[in-house]
Amino acid sequence: MEHKHRYDAQGRQLCCTQTEKIYNQAGAEDLIGEAPASSHGHDHSPDEDGHDHSPDEDGHDHSPDEDGHDHSTAGASQMQLFLPALISFVLLIAAIAMDNWIAQAWFKDWVRTSWYILAYLPVGVPVIRDALKSIAKGEIFSEFLLMSIATLGAFGIKEYPEAVAVMLFYAVGEVFQTLAVSRAKSNIKALLDQRPDEVTILENGKSKVIKAADAGIGAIVQLKPGEKLGLDGELLSEQGAFNTAALTGESKPDTKMEGDVVLAGMINMNTVSLIRVTTAYQDSKLSKILELVQNATAQKAPTELFIRKFAKIYTPIVVFLAIGICLLPYLFVGQYVFSEWLYRALVFLVISCPCALVISIPLGYFGGIGAASRNGILFKGSNFLDAMADIRHVVMDKTGTMTAGVFKVQEIKLQAGYDEARILKLVNKIESHSSHPVATAIREYAGEVDEAVSLDDVEEIAGHGLKAITDGKVLLVGNFKLLDKFNVAYDIDPNSIVYTTIAIALDGKFVGFMTIADRIKADAALTIQLLHKLGVKATMLSGDKTTVVAYVAKELGIDQAYGDLLPEDKVNKVKEIKAVNESVAFVGDGVNDAPVVALSDVGIAMGGLGSDATIETADVVIQDDKPSKIPMAIRIGKETKKVVYQNIGLAFIVKGIVLILGAGGLATMWEAVFADVGVSLIAILNAIRIQKMKF
């Protein structure tokens, strides 16, 4: 089959590189997958060679690469990975010992040369083979070529120990890189393994084990204590306690009552529970979350894209510089010795290998994505880790973000002459057309909707409320701006009421109002404190009345708060904030506030368990509704970016120093090995730190 290069959405080549080799060895090919065409969408369509490489239903990608071979050696033991390097190391140490410490008369001439060649073969042949493959596929200037030229050149000038040592340490570095990437992969895979493949369903009173993907909507799942639910559903049992760690990062049991929604990935904590399936397997919340995590690594951070582009330009430049170091001195140096200048050029080549950058940078971002997912925060890509690190202003909605969104009716005040029971039935019926938490509060207070109540032409007016026709009369239920819009006069001052107020009008006359109170979330005040410690400003924008918004903002210590806002007003406020060159994150439900989410630098969705659309539209999803995860997401972004820049700085500084020394003849191959493999290992260990950090 003719080879075709693979490129990401930014045009960077993905194949024929050491990066691809490392990730194949680690069984983590999907972590260097191509970014989808859209910034938020996911594309599992067949690729250009006609094969569908999308992950299968158990969350794993078993597809071969473009050459028709499966290079994954994820199942190989560490001993198998280290074996070639171990053989080479033993032969090299023995040779050095016979050269310097326990001299042997027979160890010279062709015997000595052959011995060093044998020591070189286990680690050198794979790299030379990869270099030839890359050249055959059109990728000439690869890391493999740099190391091949450097070590074969060293053999040419009889620097046998150094030639073997360079390739040996390079091979050891590759193994450590493979293990590090494999660990990053396993951290993400741990989340993917949260989804069980089988479920027990009840048919005609008998239990039956089937594949979760085969369970249809309406099927009754029997979930025993300790078992994990495979599909979303409705709890039929009187009550049950569930561990929601797979979805929220929190292992604290969550008690569910009959009729409550239970989600795939939750673990039954006590008695046998019965659940009616309400969502197809592939559409469950957990399936969407898993897809999000799998695709997150395809969205590359600007830093990562720069390093890829840099390596593509940098590698051929250093090859030509090395040729110049070897040949140009002939024109300027009086006593030119070819072997001496060739040695300097070979040292230069070893030092210049960009392994530390092209492996450790993506590994750092994988660590950040993994650390966030363990804490119930899902990033749609490493680019959003970078963006979160730079956030200077968090703009947030009120209801459902800083407050629980669980409203309770406090009081009903009607004008004289109106029947409270009839008005309540009308309000309950019209609010049944809304998904707003206020509607839920009214339904809980008024009871089941009376279907005998007739409403026509029900219309939701954004930012105002609801309008309908009943018995030929116009019914208005919403805020007082709704009454103003329809020129309904009222004799009270809305600003004098602290609570959220639902105004009611019928046939052009003011009927009265209901007051509804929300509860501030337990960690809301801590969230604002943590944001301020990070130097981040907080602003609240809400469609709720100004007095309520001001009260909540004062309680929490929020810098600025604005109420009575329509969706377009929120957009204008965010534009004002961005006009002073502040990077903005908007926290909301990701659906109703879509214009503001699109305008902000990062859109953060609260309530990932409650809204399919949230997972689809947001850049970052906080799964457990806790606002304190907002500053945590910023800290994870900052720590990830710090580690990445530490690695970049370390690589450039060390390589720069040793490159200058090497060109001047002051550095040997041993220093070159440290500048390449040593720096790579240090950078990788630094990147792994993110996976162990506590946030």
N, C-alpha and C positions, 0 to 999 in steps of 0.2 A: 504493500500500500504506500502511495506517495505521502510523504510527511507534510503536514500543514501546521505552520506555527499557530500557537494560541496566544491571543492578546486579551488584555482587560479592556474595560470601557474607555480608558484613557490612552489606549494604543500601546501599552507597555507589553513587551513580549514575556510570556509566562513559561514557555517550554525551553528546553536545551540549556538549563542553568543549574548551578549548584543548589539553588533554592528548591527547584522542582525535585531534584534528586533526594534532598534531605526530607522533604515532606512526603515523597513516595515511600522512602524507607520507614518513616514513622507511621505510615498508613493514614496520613492526614492530607491527602490530595485536595479534599474539599476546602481546606483552610486557605488555599491559594487560588480558589475558584474565581472565575471572571465575574466582575461586578455586573449586576443586571443593568439593562439599558436605562431604566427609570431609577430615580433616586430612592424610591420607596418600594417599588414592585419587586416581585420575585419571578424569575423565569426558569421554568424547568423543561422548556421545549427541547427537542432533539438538537444536537449540535451539527456542525457543518458536515460531518462525515456520516450523518444519518442515524447516529446512535443516541439513545436517550440516556444521559448520564445522571439523571436526577436520583436523589436518595430513594431507596425503596421504603416500604411501609414500616420497617422496623427502625428507620432513622439512619441507616448506614448506606454508604455509597460503595457498591461492589463493582463498578464498571471499570473496564480496562482503559488504558490511555490510548492516545492516537495511534500508537504503533501496533496495537492489538495485543499488548502484553500487560499483565498486571504486575506492576513493580512493587506492590505493597509487601513489605517484610515486617509488618506490625506484629505478626505472630512469632517472629524470631526472638530467641532469648538474648539477653545481654552478652552472654558468652559467645554466641554465634556472631554477634556484631563486632565484638572485640577480638575474635580469634585471628584474623589476618594481621592486625596490629600487634597482637601478642607474639605471633611467630616471627614477625619482622623485628620486634624489640629484642627477643632472645638472641637471634642471629646477629643483630647489630652490637649488642653488649659483648657477645663472645668475640666478635671481630675487633672491637675497640680494645678489649682486654688483651688479645694476642698482639695488637699493634703497640700497646703501651706498657702493660703490666706483666704479662706472662708470655714474653716473646717466644715464638715457635719458629724454628728454622724453615719448616715447610710452608709456613704461612706467608708467601710472597708471590710476586709475578701473577701468572694466570690463576693460581689457586686463590690468592687474596681477592683479585678482581671478581672471580666467579662467586666467591663467598658473599661479597657485598651485593652482587647482582641478585643472588638468591634472597638476600635480606630485603632487597628493594621490590622484588616481584609481587609479594602478597599485597603490598599497599600501593605500589606504583602502577601495576597493570590496570586496575579498575579506573584510575584517574586518566591514564593515557587513552584507554578505551572510550571513556566519556568525552574526552577532548576530540577524538576522531569522529565520534558520533555527532557532536555539536558542529564540527566543521562540515560534515556531510549534509547536515540539515541547514547549513547556511549561517550558523551562529559561530563565527570564527573566534572572536575575542571573548572567551569564557574564562572563568576561574580555573577550569581544568587545564586549559592551554597554558596559562601562566605558570602553574605548578609543574607541568610536564616540561616546558622549556627550561625552567630554572633547575630542575633536578637532573634532567638529561645533560644539560650544559655542564653541571657540576661533575657528572661522570666523565664528560669529555675532557675536563682539565684535571682529572684524577682526584677530585675532592670527594672520595667515596663516602666516608662517614657522614659528612654534612649532607650529601645528596640523599642518603637513606633517611637521615634524621628529619630532614625537612618534610619528606613525603610521609614518614611515620607519624609525626606530630599533626600533619594535615589530616591524616586518616583518623587519628584519635579525636581530633577536633570535630570531624564529621560525625563520629559516633556520639559524642556528647551533644552535639547539635540535634541529632536524631532523637536522642533520649529526651532532651528538653522539649522538642516539638511534640513528641509522643505524649509527654505529660500534659502539655497544654491541650492536646486533642482529648486526652482522657478526662480532663476537667469539664470540657464541653460535652463529651459523650455521657458523663455521669448524669447530666440533665436530660439528654436524649433518652437514656435508659429508664426515665421515670414512667414511660408509657407502657403498660402491660400489653402483651400480645393476645391474651385470652381472657374471656369473661365467662362467668357461670350464669346462665339464664334459666328461667322457669317456664316450662311448656307443659300445659295440662297437669300442673301440680308436681312435675318432676324436674329435677335440676339437670342441666346439660351444659357441658363445656364447649364453647365454640370460639373461633377467632373473633377478636374484638371488632375487626373490620367488617365482619359478616353480620353483626348485630344490627337489626333494623330499628328505626324510630318506633317507639311504642313497646319494644321488648322489655321484659321485667328482669333486671339484673339482681342476682342474689350475692351480696357482698359480705363475706365472713370477716370476723375480727382479724386485723393484720393485713388484709388484702387491699390492693390498690385498685381504684376504680379506673376502668378503661375508656369510659365515654361520659359525656355530660348528661345529666338527667334530673329528675324531680324525685325527692325523697318521699316514699310511700309509707315508711315506718313512722311511728309516732315521734321519735327523735333519734338522733345519733351524734356521736362525737367524731370529728375527722381531723387528721393531721394534714395541714395544707402546705407543708414545707416545699413540695415540688412546684407550687405555683407562686408562693409569696416569700419563700425563704424563712418563714416563721414556723417553728415546730409546735407552738402552743395550740392545743386542741381547740377546734371551732365547733360549737354545738349547733346542729341544724335541727329544725323542727319539720313536721310533716308539711309537704308542699314547698319547702325551700329548695333552691337550686343547689345541686352538688356537681362538682366538676371532675373531669378526668385528671388523674394524678393524686387525688385526695385518698388518704389511707383511713380505713375504718378502724376506730380505736376500741370499740367495746362489743356490743351485741350485733347479731346478724341484721343487716339492713337490706331493704328492698328498694330498688330505684327504677323508675320508668325512664327509658332512654328518650331524650328529647332532641338530640342532635346527632347527625351522622358522624362516624368515626373521624373522617378527614376534616370535619368542620368544628371539632371540639376546640375549646379554649387552649388546651395543652398542645394540640396539634399545631395551632397557629403560633404558639409561643416557641415550639421546637423549630418550626420553619423559620421563625424570626432569628433564633440563635444560629441555626445552620447557615443562614445567608448573611449574618452580621459581618463575617470576616471578608466578604466580597466588597464591602464598602470601605475603600482604603482612605486612610488619613492623608492629608496633604504632605506631611513629613515622609510617610511611607512611599508615596508616589514620587516624591523628589529623589529619595534614595535610589529607587529603581532606575529612574531616568539618569541620575548621576552615575550609577554603576555602568550603564550602557555607554556613556560617553567617556567616562574615566578610564575604563579598562583598555580600550585601544590606544588611548593617549599614553598610558604608562608603558605599553609594549613598544611604541615608537621611541619614547624617551630612553628606554633600556637599550634599544639598538643604537641610539645616539651616544649614550654613555660608553658603550663598547667601542664604537668606530670613530667618532668625532675627535677624541683625543689624539688620534694618529696624526691629525693635521696641526696640532698645537703643542704636543709634548715631545721633547727632544728624545728621550729614551722610552719610547712606547713599547710596552710588553703586552701583547694581545691577551694572554691568559689572565693577567692581573685586572685588566679593564673588563674582560668578559665576566670575571668573578664578581666585580662590582655591579655589573649590569644584572647578573643573576640574583644577587642579594636584593637589588632594587625591585626586581619582579616579585620575589617572595613577599617583600614588605607590602607591596602595592595591592595585593589581593584584597578585594572588598568584602570578604566573608563576614567580618564582624558586623558590618552594617546591614547587609542584605538578609541575614538570618535573625539577628537580635532585635531589629526594629519591629518587624511584624510579630515576633514572639512577645515583645512588650505589650503590643496592642491586644494580642490574644489573651494575655494575662489580665489586662484590664477588663475586657469583655467577660471573661470567666469570673473574676472577682465580683463584678456587678451582678451577674446572673445568680451567683450564690446568695446575694443579699436581696433578691427579688426585684432587681432593676435590670431591664432589658434595653441594651443599646442596639440600634439598627445598623450600626457600623462603627468602625474605628474612627471615621471622620467626626462622628458626634462625640467621641471621647475628647478629641482635641477641642471641639467647639465648646463643650461643657467646661473645660479647663479655663476658657477665656471669658466665661459669663461674668458680667459685672452688674447685671440688673435682672432680678426675677420678677416677672409680672404674673399675678395669679388671679384666678377666679375665686369666688368665695364659697359658693355652695358646692359641696362634694370635694372641695380641695382643702380649705382650712376649716370648714365645718363638716359635720358628719353627713349632712344632706338627709338627716332623719328628722322630719318636721312633725310637730305636734300642734294640733289646734288648741289655742289658748282660750279664746272667747269669740262669741258671735254677737254683734250689735246691729240690730235692724231698726229701721224707721217704724213708727207706729202704723199699724194697719196691715202689716205683712205677716203671713203665716210662716213661722220659722221652719216647720217641718217641710212645707212645700218648697220654700226657697232652697233649703238644704238638699232636697232631692234634685232640683234643677242644677245646682252647683255641682253636685256629685256626678250627675250625668254628663254635663259638658266637660268636666275635668277628666272624665274617663277617656276622652280623646287625646289626652296629653300624657307624656311619659315623665314629666317634671316631678321631682320629689314632693312638691306641694300637692299634686293630684293624689299621690299615695297617702299623704297625711289626711286629706279630706275624706278619702275613701275609708281609711281606718276609723275616722271619727263618725262618719255617717252610715257606715255599713255597706252592704252590697248595693250596686247600682239598680235602681228601680227601672226595669225595662219598659214599664208602662208609660214612662215619661217620654214624650215625643219631642225630638229636636231635629231641625232641618238646617241645611247649609252651614254646618259647623266649620268655622274658619279660625286658624291660629294666626294671630298678628304678631310678628316677631318683635320681641322686646316689650310687648304690651299685655297680651293675654289672649282670651278666646271670645269669639262672637258666634251666636247661633240664633235661629228663629224658633220660637215656641208659641203655638196658638196664634201665629201671625204677629207676634211681638218680638222685638229685638232683645236678646239676652246678652249682657256683657259681663264677663268675669275675668278680672286681671288686676293690674295696678291702676293707680289713679290717673296715670297718663292715658290709659285706655279711655277712661271717662272723658278726659279733656279732648281726646281725639274726636269723640262723637258728641262733643258739646253737652255733656250731662253735668248739670250743676249739683254741687254738694256743699254742705254747711259745716264741714270739719277741716282741720288743718292736718294733712297727712304727716307732716314733719313732727307733729307732737306725739306720734305713736312710734315707740322704739321698735316694736316687733315688725316682722314682715306682714304686710297687710294685703288682703284680697278684697278688692272693691267689687260691689255687685250693683248692676243697674238693669232695669226691666222697663221696656217701652219708653225709653228716654228719661226715666226717673231714677234717682238715686235710691237704692233699696237699703244699703247698709254695708258693713264690712266684717271680715273675719280676720283675726290675728293669729299668726302661726310663728312659732319659735323653733329655731334650729339649735343644735348643740355644737360648740367648738370642739374640735378634735383634741385628744389628750396631749399630743405632741406638737400641736400647732405653735404654741409660744416658744418651745425649744427650737423649732425650725427657724423662726425669725432670729433668735439669738445666735444660732450656728451660722446663718447666712451673714449676719453682721460681723461675726468673728472672721469670716472669709473675705470681708470687705465687699460684700454683695448687697446692693440695695434691694428693698422689697416694696412692690406697689400692688395694691389690690384693685381690680376692676370688676364691677358687678352690675348686673341689671336690677339687683335688689334696691330697695329704697335707700337713700343716702344716710338716714339716721341709723339704720341697721348696719350698713357697711362701716360707718364711722365708729360705731360701738365696738364691732368686732376688731377693727384695726387698732383702736386704742387698747383693747384688752391684750392684743398680741404684740404691740410695739411695732406695727408696720409703718414704714416711712411715709407713704402716701396712699390715700384711698379715695376712690371715686365710685359713686352709686348712680342709680337711675340711668344707666348707659344702655343704649341700643348696640347691636353688633358693630355697626359702622362707627359708633363713638369709641368703642374699644380699639378699633383699627387706628383711628386718629390719635388716640393716646399713645399707642405703641410707636406710631410714626414720630411723635414728639420726642419720645425717649430715645429712639434710634437717631434722631437728628443731632443729638449731642455726642454722637460717636460711641454709644455704649452698646456692647453686645447684650442681647436680650434673650432670655428663655421665657416662654409663656407656658404656664401650667393650667390645664383645663381638661375638658372631657374629650377634646380632639375631634368633636363632631360639630356641635353648635358653634364653637368658636373657631371653625376651620379658617376663616380669613385671617384671624390673628395668629393662628399657628403657622400659616403659610408665610406671614410677614416676619415672624420672629426668627432668630438664628437657630434656636433649638425649640421644638415643640415637645412638651412633656405631658403625657396623659396619665391622669389619676384614674383609678378604677379599672385597671386592665382586666379584672375578672368579670366586669359587668358589661362590657361593650365590645362587640366584635369590631366595630368601626374604629375604636380607639387603637387597637393593635395595628390596624391597617394604615392609619393616617399619622400617628405620632412618630417622632424620631427616637424618643425614649419612653418606655412604659414602666410605670411604678405599679407593681402588681398588688400590693396590699393596702393601697389607699393612704399610706402614712406619709404626710408631708415631710417628715424628718429625713426621708430618703432623697429629697431634693438636694440638700447640702451634702449628703453622702455621695450622690452622683457627681457633684462638682469636685469633691475631694478625690474620688477615684480617677476622674479625668485629669486632675492636677498631678496626682502621683504617677499616673501612666506617662503623661507628657514629660515629667521630670526625669523618669528613668530613661525614656527614649532619648532625651537630649543629653543625659549623662553618657549614654553609650556612644552617641554621635561625637561628643566632645572628646571622650577617651580615645576613640578610634583615630580621629583626625590628629590629635596632639601627638600620640605615641607614634603613629605611622609617619607623621611629618618630621619628627625629630630623627627617627631611625632612617628615613629616606635620605635626609641630608647627610647623615653620618655614612650611610651606605654608598652614596654617590661620591663622597670624599674618601672612601677607602677606610673609614674608621669603624665600620660595623661589619661583622661577619655574618655568616648564615645563621649562627646561633641567635644573635640579636634579631635577625629577620624572622626566625621562627616565633620568637616572643611577640614581635610586632604584628604577626599575622594570627597564629593559632592562640597564643597567650591572650591577646586582646579579645579575640573572639570568645574564648571561654569565660573571661571576666565579664564581658558584655552579656553573655547568655545567663550567667549566674545572677547578674544584676537584674535582668529581665524577669527571671523566675521569682524574684523577691515579691513582685506584685501579687502573685498567686497566693502568697503566704501572709500578706498584710491584713491587718484588722482595721476595718473602717467603721 
